Amino acid sequence: MKTNGVVRKIDELGRIVIPMEFRNTLDLNARDSIQISLEDGRIILSKVMDSCIFCGSRDKLKSYRGKLVCGRCAADVKKKL
């Protein structure tokens, strides 16, 4: 893994600022969801990509009661109801 020497301090509330160059590279914007995990003593931040709750597809998503569903799964559910 490449490091580029960016150092940030943790503030009193436990927050850090992700450098703008990283946010731009990963297309991170205000209110985007980030997954935080631990791996071999490292904190890993990953952008959460929106996907269908049933099949994981990221195509043609629609929100239903706060959950994302793709068109194909929505049609399948509709047929079974």
For each residue, the residues with C-beta under 8 A, 3 or more apart:
1:
2:
3:
4:
5:
6: 19 22
7:
8: 16 17 19
9: 16
10: 14 15 16
11: 14 15 16
12:
13:
14: 10 11
15: 10 11
16: 8 9 10 11
17: 8
18: 22 23 28 45
19: 6 8 22 23
20: 23 24
21: 24 25
22: 6 18 19 25 26 28
23: 18 19 20 26 27 28 29
24: 20 21 27 28
25: 21 22
26: 22 23 47
27: 23 24 47
28: 18 22 23 24 32 34 47
29: 23 32
30:
31:
32: 28 29 47 48
33: 47 48
34: 28 45 46 47 48
35: 45 46 47 48
36: 43 44 45
37: 43 44 46
38: 41 42 43 44
39: 42 44
40:
41: 38
42: 38 39
43: 36 37 38
44: 36 37 38 39
45: 18 34 35 36
46: 34 35 37
47: 26 27 28 32 33 34 35
48: 32 33 34 35
49: 58
50: 58 61 68
51: 56 57 58 61 68
52: 55 56 57 58 61 68 69 70 73
53: 67 68 69
54: 69 70 73 77
55: 52 70 72 73
56: 51 52
57: 51 52 61 70 72 73
58: 49 50 51 52 61 70
59: 70 71
60: 70 71
61: 50 51 52 57 58 68 69 70
62: 68 69 70 71 74
63: 66 67 68 69
64: 67 68 69 74
65:
66: 63
67: 53 63 64
68: 50 51 52 53 61 62 63 64
69: 52 53 54 61 62 63 64 73 74 77
70: 52 54 55 57 58 59 60 61 62 73 74
71: 59 60 62 74 75
72: 55 57 75 76
73: 52 54 55 57 69 70 76 77
74: 62 64 69 70 71 77 78
75: 71 72 78 79
76: 72 73 79 80
77: 54 69 73 74 80 81
78: 74 75 81
79: 75 76
80: 76 77
81: 77 78
